[in-house]
Amino acid sequence: MTTNGTAAATDRSGPRASGRVDWVDYAKGICIIMVVMMHSVLGVEKAADQTGFMHYVVMFAKPFRMPDFFLISGLFLSVVIDRDWRTYLDRKVMHFAYFYVLWVTIQFGFKAPSLAAETGWPQVGLQYLESFIEPFGTLWFIYLLPIFFVVTKLARNVHPLVIWLIAAALETAHVATGWTVIDEFCSRFVYFYTGYVLADYVFALSDRARARPALALLGLGLWALINGGLVALVVSEWPVVSLALGFAGACAIIVTGTLLARAHWLGFLRFCGEHSIVIYLAFFLPMAASRTLLLRFGVIHDIGLISLIVTAVGVAGSLVIWRLALAARANFLFERPDAFWIAPKKAAPSLQAAE
């Protein structure tokens, strides 16, 4: 057992024969669906200039939607952080850089005509170049992750408490420069770093929830009341409060994932977690298409129901796109080709192993 939970991946909380940990995949599935939900709901409401019942679900999840995703992203970093820089950069930077460049180009391909109609083609070209400095659209998460990985490796010889206190102070400061990378780094790094340095405690929390499900459910109920109440009172984004709710929500998602894995319920969430990067990369297209069609034809008038449908289509549609890409041998859309590896390729599938 390392101080960062390395062994937890193999001997705790119900690992499957594939080496994956069930509750982690359940938690990631919940996270990615909440991300798709946020973009779907806010997109529908902006286009319709109305608010539906799904708006309140998105607001409830806002304090912890991204903190839990980043915390889980840091859980297994100790397994690879001491590798040589070439291998580390290949797995943790080149991997995400490839998908960012590819999918920002794909997104621009779909959005360019409407952007050009508003600002002209020269401006569209400039926006495309700017996307390599200022992350474009929904892709900022995979833009930021490599930065977190590099910063954490560079700081691995500094006492973890020093780094954590600095990261917590940055989150509490609510930095707002207008630059996505700077602002989101300050807001999210503390959760990623906590997942890395306190992985043992995260796995211990999962173990306790698995052993005492009734107490875990009671804790989830109490958390939901507190989180919902603070959101309703519009204090959830206050300094310190936002940090506390971020960690509390991340713990709640971990406990929820553990209980679902224990009961073997809602397997589709686990599947979504296993393929979270697939969903993250491709959901924008079915989401945008379904939103446009539903609002244009007006068959359904309830904005909340439209938002829910768009969310479901975004998730399911991205998985359909993935399967069609594999069937058409367009694997490069979701798997990094050999030409873009800068270190010896590992045996496991490139996409899933690097998540």
C-alpha positions as a printed Julia matrix, in Angstrom:
355×3 Matrix{Float64}:
   0.0    0.0     0.0
   1.32   3.4    -0.95
   0.36   6.65    0.7
  -1.69   7.5    -2.37
  -3.93   4.45   -2.6
  -2.09   2.54   -5.31
  -3.01  -0.83   -3.9
  -6.6    0.2    -3.45
  -7.2   -0.27   -7.13
  -6.49  -3.96   -6.92
  -7.67  -5.18   -3.53
 -10.56  -2.96   -2.46
 -14.15  -2.14   -3.27
 -14.99  -4.85   -5.74
 -12.44  -4.79   -8.55
 -13.54  -6.66  -11.67
 -11.5   -9.13  -13.68
 -10.65  -6.31  -16.09
  -8.79  -4.5   -13.31
 -11.37  -1.72  -13.17
 -13.03  -0.73   -9.89
 -16.83  -0.82  -10.11
 -17.61   2.1    -7.84
 -15.12   4.34   -9.64
 -16.84   3.64  -12.95
 -20.25   4.25  -11.39
 -19.02   7.56   -9.95
 -17.51   8.6   -13.29
 -20.77   7.66  -15.0
 -22.72   9.93  -12.67
 -20.19  12.71  -13.27
 -20.26  12.55  -17.06
 -24.07  12.45  -17.16
 -24.19  15.53  -14.93
 -21.8   17.3   -17.32
 -23.95  16.44  -20.33
 -27.04  17.47  -18.36
 -25.61  20.87  -17.53
 -24.74  21.69  -21.14
 -28.05  20.29  -22.42
 -30.28  22.06  -19.93
 -28.59  25.45  -20.12
 -28.43  25.22  -23.91
 -32.15  24.46  -24.21
 -33.1   27.17  -21.75
 -30.95  29.76  -23.52
 -32.4   28.87  -26.93
 -35.99  28.85  -25.63
 -35.51  31.79  -23.26
 -37.38  29.78  -20.62
 -36.53  27.8   -17.49
 -37.74  24.26  -16.83
 -37.7   21.87  -13.88
 -34.31  20.46  -14.94
 -32.77  23.84  -14.16
 -33.09  23.08  -10.46
 -31.36  19.72  -10.86
 -28.45  21.45  -12.59
 -28.26  24.08   -9.86
 -28.31  21.39   -7.16
 -25.36  19.66   -8.84
 -23.35  22.8    -9.55
 -21.33  22.82   -6.27
 -19.94  19.33   -6.87
 -20.4   18.53  -10.58
 -16.78  19.25  -11.56
 -15.05  18.83   -8.16
 -15.97  15.15   -8.04
 -14.82  14.58  -11.62
 -11.42  16.13  -10.89
 -11.04  14.35   -7.55
 -11.67  10.98   -9.2
  -9.26  11.91  -12.0
  -6.45  12.2    -9.45
  -7.13   8.92   -7.63
  -4.71   6.68   -9.54
  -2.02   9.22  -10.33
   0.4    7.66   -7.83
   0.59   4.61  -10.1
   2.32   6.59  -12.85
   3.71   9.79  -11.35
   7.22   8.38  -10.81
   7.61   7.17  -14.38
  10.21   8.82  -16.59
   9.14  12.11  -18.13
   8.86  10.72  -21.66
   6.39   8.02  -20.64
   4.54  10.33  -18.29
   4.11  13.05  -20.91
   2.94  10.48  -23.41
   0.26   9.06  -21.11
  -0.82  12.27  -19.39
  -0.22  15.05  -21.92
   0.08  13.71  -25.45
  -2.97  11.49  -24.97
  -5.29  14.36  -24.11
  -3.6   16.8   -26.5
  -4.35  14.48  -29.41
  -8.05  14.28  -28.57
  -8.29  18.0   -27.89
  -6.78  18.99  -31.25
  -8.86  16.42  -33.13
 -12.19  17.23  -31.51
 -11.8   20.98  -31.39
 -11.27  20.75  -35.15
 -14.38  18.59  -35.52
 -16.44  20.97  -33.4
 -15.24  23.95  -35.42
 -16.14  22.09  -38.6
 -19.76  21.9   -37.47
 -19.94  25.4   -36.01
 -17.87  27.3   -38.57
 -20.71  28.11  -41.03
 -22.88  29.75  -38.34
 -19.88  31.54  -36.86
 -18.86  32.8   -40.29
 -22.36  34.12  -40.93
 -22.01  36.26  -37.82
 -18.37  37.38  -37.95
 -16.89  36.32  -41.3
 -14.45  33.54  -42.17
 -11.26  35.39  -41.17
 -12.64  35.75  -37.65
 -13.52  32.05  -37.59
  -9.92  31.19  -38.46
  -8.73  33.44  -35.66
 -11.14  31.8   -33.22
  -9.8   28.39  -34.2
  -6.23  29.48  -33.47
  -7.33  31.05  -30.19
  -8.85  27.72  -29.13
  -5.31  26.45  -28.49
  -4.89  29.15  -25.86
  -8.46  29.6   -24.68
 -10.2   26.17  -24.57
 -13.16  25.91  -26.9
 -16.67  25.02  -25.83
 -17.1   21.81  -23.87
 -13.48  20.65  -24.25
 -11.84  22.67  -21.47
 -11.75  19.64  -19.13
  -9.33  17.61  -21.28
  -7.35  20.8   -21.95
  -6.88  21.35  -18.23
  -6.16  17.78  -17.12
  -2.67  17.59  -18.68
  -1.77  20.83  -16.91
  -2.81  19.3   -13.6
  -0.76  16.19  -14.32
   2.38  18.17  -15.14
   2.06  20.57  -12.2
   1.54  17.68   -9.78
   4.62  15.82  -11.03
   6.75  18.97  -10.87
   5.61  19.54   -7.29
   5.87  15.95   -6.07
   8.93  16.72   -3.91
   7.17  19.59   -2.13
   5.34  18.68    1.08
   1.73  17.83    0.09
   0.27  20.04    2.81
   1.99  23.11    1.33
   0.59  22.4    -2.14
  -2.85  21.6    -0.76
  -3.06  24.82    1.26
  -2.04  26.88   -1.76
  -4.59  25.07   -3.93
  -7.33  25.55   -1.32
  -6.5   29.24   -1.06
  -6.76  29.6    -4.84
 -10.21  27.98   -4.83
 -11.37  30.15   -1.97
 -10.14  33.29   -3.75
 -12.62  32.69   -6.6
 -10.14  33.97   -9.17
 -11.9   35.52  -12.19
  -9.47  36.75  -14.84
 -11.68  35.81  -17.79
  -9.13  33.23  -18.97
 -10.58  29.73  -18.66
  -7.3   27.95  -17.96
  -6.3   30.29  -15.14
  -9.74  30.52  -13.56
 -10.53  26.81  -13.76
  -7.05  25.84  -12.56
  -7.53  27.97   -9.48
 -11.03  26.59   -8.9
 -10.37  22.88   -9.54
  -6.75  21.95   -8.81
  -7.41  21.45   -5.09
  -9.85  18.63   -5.86
  -7.53  16.88   -8.32
  -4.61  17.15   -5.9
  -6.74  15.88   -3.02
  -7.67  12.81   -5.06
  -3.97  12.19   -5.57
  -2.64  12.7    -2.03
  -5.64  11.34   -0.11
  -6.53   8.4    -2.32
  -6.25   6.0     0.63
  -8.91   7.95    2.5
 -11.17   8.01   -0.54
 -10.99   4.23   -0.86
 -11.51   3.91    2.9
 -14.69   5.99    2.59
 -15.91   3.64   -0.13
 -15.1    0.62    2.04
 -17.09   2.05    4.95
 -20.07   2.84    2.74
 -20.01  -0.69    1.36
 -19.86  -2.17    4.87
 -22.58   0.07    6.37
 -25.06   0.94    3.59
 -27.84   2.12    5.93
 -25.55   4.67    7.55
 -24.28   5.69    4.13
 -27.83   6.34    2.92
 -28.54   8.41    6.01
 -25.44  10.46    5.32
 -26.47  10.97    1.7
 -29.88  12.21    2.79
 -28.35  14.7     5.21
 -25.89  15.9     2.58
 -28.68  16.38    0.02
 -30.65  18.55    2.44
 -27.64  20.71    3.31
 -26.43  21.04   -0.28
 -29.89  21.82   -1.6
 -30.59  24.27    1.19
 -27.38  26.23    0.64
 -28.01  26.34   -3.1
 -31.56  27.61   -2.5
 -30.23  30.27   -0.12
 -27.74  31.37   -2.81
 -24.76  30.96   -0.49
 -23.27  27.83   -2.11
 -20.69  29.9    -4.0
 -19.44  31.87   -1.04
 -15.74  31.49   -0.22
 -15.01  28.43    1.96
 -18.62  27.28    1.53
 -17.94  26.39   -2.11
 -14.83  24.45   -1.1
 -16.71  22.53    1.59
 -19.63  21.73   -0.71
 -17.24  20.63   -3.45
 -15.63  18.06   -1.17
 -18.92  17.03    0.43
 -20.49  16.47   -2.98
 -17.48  14.52   -4.22
 -17.76  12.25   -1.16
 -21.49  11.86   -1.82
 -20.85  10.73   -5.4
 -18.23   8.27   -4.18
 -20.66   6.83   -1.65
 -23.46   6.7    -4.23
 -21.21   4.93   -6.71
 -20.2    2.43   -4.03
 -23.8    1.66   -3.04
 -24.83   1.19   -6.67
 -21.87  -1.11   -7.27
 -22.71  -3.06   -4.12
 -26.31  -3.57   -5.24
 -25.41  -4.06   -8.93
 -28.03  -1.49   -9.91
 -28.14   0.88  -12.89
 -25.38  -0.82  -14.84
 -25.69   1.76  -17.59
 -24.05   4.26  -15.23
 -21.04   1.98  -14.89
 -20.9    1.61  -18.68
 -21.01   5.38  -19.1
 -18.19   5.69  -16.58
 -16.08   3.16  -18.45
 -16.55   5.23  -21.6
 -16.7    8.68  -20.05
 -14.17  10.2   -22.43
 -16.14   8.88  -25.42
 -19.25  10.63  -24.13
 -17.32  13.79  -23.26
 -15.83  14.09  -26.74
 -18.9   13.32  -28.83
 -22.01  14.4   -26.93
 -22.07  17.93  -28.37
 -23.35  16.77  -31.78
 -26.43  14.71  -30.75
 -27.13  17.23  -28.01
 -27.17  20.18  -30.4
 -29.11  18.3   -33.09
 -31.84  17.07  -30.73
 -32.17  20.5   -29.12
 -32.64  22.17  -32.49
 -35.2   19.63  -33.71
 -37.27  19.58  -30.53
 -37.46  23.36  -30.28
 -38.09  23.88  -33.98
 -40.99  21.44  -34.35
 -42.56  22.26  -30.99
 -44.15  18.86  -30.45
 -43.17  18.99  -26.77
 -43.83  22.24  -24.95
 -42.42  21.52  -21.5
 -38.88  22.95  -21.38
 -37.87  20.65  -18.55
 -38.92  17.56  -20.49
 -37.13  18.81  -23.61
 -33.99  19.32  -21.53
 -34.25  15.8   -20.13
 -34.67  14.29  -23.59
 -31.73  16.28  -24.96
 -29.59  15.03  -22.08
 -30.51  11.41  -22.78
 -29.91  11.83  -26.51
 -26.56  13.49  -25.84
 -25.37  10.53  -23.77
 -26.83   7.77  -25.93
 -25.98   9.51  -29.18
 -22.31   9.87  -28.29
 -22.1    6.12  -27.61
 -23.8    5.42  -30.95
 -21.27   7.66  -32.7
 -18.48   5.71  -30.99
 -19.86   2.35  -32.11
 -20.39   3.6   -35.67
 -16.83   4.95  -35.73
 -15.47   1.56  -34.69
 -17.66  -0.21  -37.25
 -16.41   2.15  -39.96
 -12.82   1.61  -38.79
 -12.56   5.27  -37.87
 -10.91   4.27  -34.61
  -8.71   7.37  -34.68
 -11.7    9.36  -33.43
 -11.52   7.65  -30.04
  -8.18   5.84  -30.01
  -4.82   7.52  -30.41
  -3.02   6.22  -33.53
   0.5    4.8   -33.25
   1.96   7.87  -34.96
   0.95  10.01  -31.97
   2.7    7.96  -29.31
   6.02   9.34  -28.07
   6.75   6.43  -25.72
   6.44   2.65  -26.18
   2.8    1.74  -26.53
   1.21  -0.27  -23.76
  -0.81  -3.39  -24.38
  -4.14  -2.07  -23.03
  -6.5   -0.1   -25.29
  -5.14   3.45  -25.48
  -8.39   5.26  -24.8
  -9.6    3.41  -21.74
  -6.27   2.84  -20.04
  -5.33   6.5   -20.02
  -8.56   7.75  -18.45
